[in-house]
Amino acid sequence: MRRLGGPQFGGVIRRGVVMLLAVGTLAVGVLLVGAVHGQAAAGASAASCSRTSQLAYSAGKYSGQKALVWLANANGSDRRKLLRAADPVLSPNGEMVAATNFGGSAGLGLFTVCGGLVSQFFSSHDTITSISWSPDSSIVAAVVAANPERAPFHEQLKEIDVATSKVTSVATGFLSGWGGPTFSPGSSHQLAYADVTRVGHDPRIWSVAPGHESVQLTTSGTDQYPVWGPQGLLYQHALNDGTSYLDLFSAGHSSTLMKLQAWPVAVSSDGTHLAAESAACGVVWPVSVNLSTRKVVHQFPTSFAPYGIAPSGGSILISGSTPRADCGGPRSVIETVPFAGGKPTFVADGTDPSWADSRAVDVQP
């Protein structure tokens, strides 16, 4: 049994394996009014600039072109161009978008859903990955690396207070290869992440709460891809022989839920439906899992990856392309697919889709 050594506990993402893959407080509202720069995106109304129920994604007209961030409904309608940037991540309340590669000297920008720049952080020379919002959209977490190829163990996990723009370093190590940071449900701002702190060590799951030191939660095997849900912290626990399990950390200890050759990506608001990702021989594919029965429900087409799940668990957000015989597949597409399998709904050509967090039950069906 692995005991919790810090404050008691109360689900995406990360994206490093497949593709060049809210703000309800008064203080943030004042910041939005006083610090926004730039014009509203084409086709956007004043009402749509305060909040969106659409999803965000990035796309380019041709290979090598700098990406554009777009918004669209989950059925693909009402697409509108937001700004020239990449890696968009919507805040849980649908009021802001965090994005990278937007030009200038900064590496990470926070924007309104009409493309107005609110604040910017870090250097454009930094590699910014694993962007994650807290459930109340007051904090943004991201992995920042000045030289990830030459100094992978010097990556830093940063937290940004959206209202004050204060940046806090919460962890250092090799952070970008094992799934991104994930916030606990509610308002505790507990942050879990996977980290390799030293050369020769396996990744472990850690947790940090505001005002406290980080606490190591797991101690054996390879523990990675943490995703917080209503019942606790889900993560992949892998053994040296390649066997993989879905484990749950809750009430101070870990337990195994099921054998699963996949890692968790996103969980429904009631904690019963899981979107997971599996991989073999350099190919990835989404998997849906019923956590109540602890069984795999459906395996989706290869060369696609899951990016989110609807609050009800009824559909999964995926992106990818079906490879051709010559391995030169068509351009990447974004789709929503029924949790149990079935006909997909085309959203747009593009990648890195993000919809508001599954806990914002009024945002996505």
C-alpha positions in Angstrom: 0.0 0.0 0.0 1.3 3.4 -0.9 0.3 6.1 1.5 -0.3 9.7 0.7 2.2 12.0 2.4 0.5 15.3 1.9 -2.9 17.0 1.9 -5.9 14.8 1.2 -7.2 14.5 -2.3 -10.5 15.6 -3.6 -9.6 14.5 -15.4 -6.5 16.4 -20.3 -4.0 16.2 -21.5 -0.9 15.8 -22.7 0.0 15.3 -26.2 3.5 14.0 -27.2 2.9 10.7 -28.9 0.8 11.2 -32.0 0.5 14.7 -33.5 2.1 18.0 -33.8 -0.7 17.7 -31.0 -13.0 28.5 -17.3 -12.5 32.4 -15.8 -15.6 33.2 -13.7 -13.9 35.3 -11.0 -14.2 39.1 -10.8 -10.5 39.6 -10.9 -10.1 37.8 -14.2 -13.1 39.6 -15.6 -11.3 42.9 -14.8 -8.2 41.6 -16.4 -10.1 40.7 -19.6 -11.6 44.2 -19.8 -8.4 46.1 -19.0 -5.6 44.0 -20.7 -7.0 42.6 -24.0 -5.3 43.6 -27.2 -6.2 43.0 -30.8 -9.4 42.8 -32.8 -12.2 40.3 -32.5 -12.0 37.3 -34.9 -14.0 37.5 -38.1 -17.7 36.6 -37.6 -17.5 36.9 -33.8 -20.2 38.9 -31.9 -19.7 40.7 -28.6 -21.6 37.9 -26.9 -19.4 35.2 -28.4 -16.3 37.0 -27.1 -17.2 36.4 -23.5 -17.7 32.6 -23.8 -17.9 29.8 -26.3 -19.4 26.4 -26.4 -17.4 25.5 -29.5 -14.2 23.5 -29.7 -10.8 24.9 -30.7 -8.3 23.3 -33.0 -5.3 24.1 -35.2 -4.9 23.7 -39.0 -2.7 24.8 -41.9 -3.6 25.0 -45.5 -0.4 23.1 -46.5 2.5 21.3 -44.9 5.0 23.7 -43.3 2.6 26.6 -43.0 2.3 28.2 -39.6 -0.9 26.9 -38.0 -4.1 28.8 -37.5 -6.3 28.3 -34.5 -10.0 27.9 -35.4 -13.2 27.4 -33.4 -16.1 25.2 -34.6 -19.2 23.5 -33.2 -18.9 19.8 -32.3 -20.9 19.0 -35.5 -18.5 21.0 -37.6 -20.7 24.0 -38.2 -20.0 27.8 -37.7 -16.2 27.5 -38.1 -14.3 30.7 -37.6 -10.7 31.6 -37.6 -9.3 32.8 -34.3 -5.6 33.6 -34.6 -2.3 32.4 -36.0 -1.0 30.1 -33.3 -0.8 26.4 -32.4 -1.6 23.9 -29.6 -4.9 25.6 -28.4 -6.3 24.6 -25.1 -9.7 26.0 -24.1 -10.4 27.0 -20.5 -13.0 24.8 -18.7 -15.6 27.6 -18.7 -15.0 28.4 -22.4 -13.9 31.9 -21.9 -10.2 31.8 -22.8 -7.7 29.9 -25.0 -4.1 29.1 -24.2 -1.9 28.7 -27.3 1.7 28.6 -28.4 3.7 29.8 -31.5 1.6 33.0 -31.8 4.5 35.3 -32.8 6.6 37.8 -30.9 9.0 37.0 -28.1 6.7 35.0 -25.8 6.1 31.2 -25.8 2.7 30.9 -24.3 -0.3 33.3 -24.7 -3.7 33.5 -23.1 -6.4 34.8 -25.4 -10.1 35.6 -25.3 -12.3 33.4 -27.5 -12.3 36.3 -30.0 -8.5 36.2 -30.4 -7.6 39.1 -28.1 -4.3 38.7 -26.3 -4.8 38.9 -22.5 -1.3 38.0 -21.3 1.9 36.2 -22.4 4.6 34.2 -20.7 8.0 32.6 -21.2 10.2 32.8 -24.3 9.4 32.0 -27.9 12.6 29.9 -27.8 11.2 27.7 -25.0 9.3 24.5 -25.9 5.9 24.7 -24.2 3.9 21.4 -23.8 1.3 19.8 -21.6 -0.9 22.8 -21.1 -3.7 22.2 -18.6 -6.3 24.4 -16.9 -7.6 24.2 -13.4 -11.4 23.4 -13.2 -12.2 27.0 -12.2 -10.0 28.4 -15.0 -8.0 30.4 -12.6 -4.7 28.6 -13.1 -2.8 27.4 -16.1 -0.1 24.7 -15.8 2.5 23.9 -18.5 5.8 22.2 -19.0 8.5 24.7 -20.1 11.8 23.5 -21.5 14.6 25.8 -22.6 16.6 22.9 -24.3 14.6 19.7 -24.2 16.9 17.7 -26.5 20.1 18.4 -24.7 18.8 18.9 -21.2 15.6 16.8 -20.8 16.0 16.6 -17.0 15.8 20.4 -16.7 12.2 20.8 -17.8 10.1 22.8 -15.4 6.4 22.5 -14.5 5.0 26.0 -14.1 1.7 27.3 -12.8 0.3 30.7 -13.9 -2.2 32.6 -11.8 -4.4 34.0 -14.5 -5.6 37.0 -12.4 -2.2 38.2 -11.2 0.1 36.7 -14.0 2.3 35.3 -11.2 4.3 32.3 -12.3 5.4 29.6 -9.9 7.7 26.7 -10.5 6.4 23.5 -8.9 8.6 20.7 -10.3 11.8 20.1 -12.3 12.9 17.0 -14.2 12.0 15.0 -17.3 8.3 15.9 -17.4 7.1 15.9 -21.0 7.2 12.3 -21.9 4.7 10.7 -19.5 1.5 12.6 -19.8 0.8 16.2 -18.8 -0.3 17.7 -15.5 -3.9 17.2 -14.3 -5.8 19.2 -11.7 -8.1 17.6 -9.2 -11.9 18.3 -9.4 -13.2 21.2 -7.2 -11.3 24.2 -6.0 -8.4 22.7 -4.2 -6.0 23.2 -7.1 -4.2 20.0 -6.4 -2.0 19.2 -9.3 -0.7 15.7 -10.2 2.0 15.0 -12.7 4.5 12.3 -13.8 8.2 13.0 -13.5 11.6 11.3 -13.9 13.7 13.2 -11.5 17.1 11.5 -12.3 18.8 9.6 -15.1 18.1 5.8 -14.8 14.9 6.2 -12.8 11.3 5.3 -14.0 8.5 7.9 -14.1 6.5 8.3 -10.9 3.3 10.1 -10.1 3.7 13.2 -7.9 1.2 15.7 -6.5 1.5 19.3 -5.3 -1.0 21.5 -3.5 -0.7 25.3 -3.2 1.7 26.3 -0.5 3.0 22.7 -0.1 6.0 20.7 -1.3 5.5 18.0 -4.0 4.7 14.6 -2.7 5.6 11.3 -4.4 2.5 9.1 -4.7 3.8 6.0 -6.4 7.0 4.0 -5.9 7.3 1.0 -8.3 7.0 0.1 -12.0 6.4 2.8 -14.6 3.7 5.1 -13.5 2.5 7.7 -16.1 -0.4 9.5 -17.8 -2.2 10.7 -14.7 -5.8 11.9 -15.2 -7.9 13.1 -12.3 -11.6 12.0 -12.1 -14.4 12.1 -9.6 -13.2 8.8 -7.9 -9.6 9.8 -7.7 -6.4 9.9 -9.8 -6.3 7.4 -12.7 -2.9 6.5 -14.2 -1.1 3.8 -16.2 1.0 1.4 -14.2 3.3 -0.7 -16.4 5.6 -3.5 -15.5 9.0 -4.4 -17.0 7.5 -7.2 -19.0 5.3 -4.8 -20.9 2.1 -5.6 -19.1 0.0 -2.5 -18.4 -2.7 -1.8 -15.8 -5.1 1.0 -15.1 -4.6 2.0 -11.5 -6.5 4.4 -9.2 -5.0 6.5 -6.4 -7.6 7.5 -3.9 -7.9 8.0 -0.1 -4.1 7.8 0.3 -3.3 4.5 -1.6 -3.2 2.9 -5.0 -5.3 0.0 -6.3 -5.5 -1.8 -9.6 -8.8 -1.4 -11.5 -8.1 -3.6 -14.5 -5.5 -4.8 -17.0 -5.4 -2.3 -19.8 -2.9 -1.9 -22.6 -3.7 1.7 -22.9 -3.3 4.9 -20.9 -6.1 7.2 -19.7 -6.8 10.5 -21.5 -10.1 11.9 -20.3 -13.0 10.8 -18.0 -16.7 11.7 -18.1 -18.1 13.9 -15.4 -19.6 11.0 -13.5 -16.4 9.0 -13.6 -17.8 5.9 -15.4 -16.6 6.5 -19.0 -13.0 6.7 -19.9 -11.3 7.7 -23.2 -7.9 6.0 -23.4 -5.1 5.7 -26.0 -3.2 2.5 -27.0 -0.1 2.1 -29.1 1.9 -0.7 -30.8 4.5 -0.7 -33.5 4.5 3.1 -33.8 0.7 3.3 -34.4 -1.8 4.7 -31.9 -5.6 4.3 -31.6 -8.4 5.4 -29.2 -10.1 3.0 -26.8 -13.3 3.5 -24.8 -13.5 1.9 -21.4 -16.5 1.4 -19.1 -15.1 2.0 -15.6 -18.2 0.6 -13.9 -17.8 -2.8 -15.5 -14.1 -2.4 -16.0 -14.2 -3.6 -19.6 -13.1 -2.2 -22.9 -16.1 -1.1 -24.9 -14.7 -0.3 -28.3 -11.3 0.0 -30.1 -11.4 2.8 -32.7 -9.4 3.0 -36.0 -5.7 3.2 -35.9 -3.7 6.4 -36.6 -6.3 8.4 -34.6 -5.9 9.6 -31.0 -8.4 10.7 -28.4 -8.3 14.3 -27.1 -11.3 14.5 -24.9 -14.7 13.1 -23.8 -18.1 14.6 -23.5 -19.3 15.2 -19.9 -22.0 12.5 -20.4 -19.4 10.1 -21.8 -21.5 9.7 -24.9 -18.9 10.8 -27.4 -15.1 11.0 -27.7 -13.2 13.8 -29.5 -10.5 12.3 -31.8 -8.1 13.4 -34.5 -5.9 11.6 -37.0 -5.9 10.2 -40.5 -6.2 6.7 -42.0 -2.8 5.8 -43.6 -2.7 4.7 -47.2 -0.7 1.8 -48.7 2.3 4.1 -49.3 2.1 5.4 -45.7 1.3 8.8 -47.0 -2.1 9.3 -45.4 -4.5 12.2 -46.2 -4.5 15.4 -44.1 -5.5 15.0 -40.4 -9.2 15.3 -39.6 -11.1 16.0 -36.4 -14.2 13.9 -35.5 -16.5 13.1 -32.6 -17.4 9.4 -32.3 -20.0 7.6 -30.2 -18.4 6.1 -27.1 -19.6 2.6 -28.0 -18.5 3.0 -31.7 -20.5 4.0 -34.7 -20.5 6.6 -37.4 -18.2 9.5 -36.7 -19.2 13.2 -37.1 -16.7 15.2 -39.1 -15.7 18.5 -37.4 -12.9 19.9 -39.5 -9.6 19.3 -41.2 -7.0 19.9 -38.5 -5.4 18.6 -35.3 -4.9 19.4 -31.6 -8.6 19.7 -30.9 -9.7 21.0 -27.5 -13.1 21.4 -26.0 -14.0 22.8 -22.7 -13.3 20.5 -19.8 -15.7 17.6 -19.2 -16.6 19.0 -15.8 -18.2 22.0 -17.5 -21.4 20.1 -18.1 -23.2 23.0 -19.9 -20.6 23.4 -22.6 -20.6 20.2 -24.5 -23.4 17.6 -25.1 
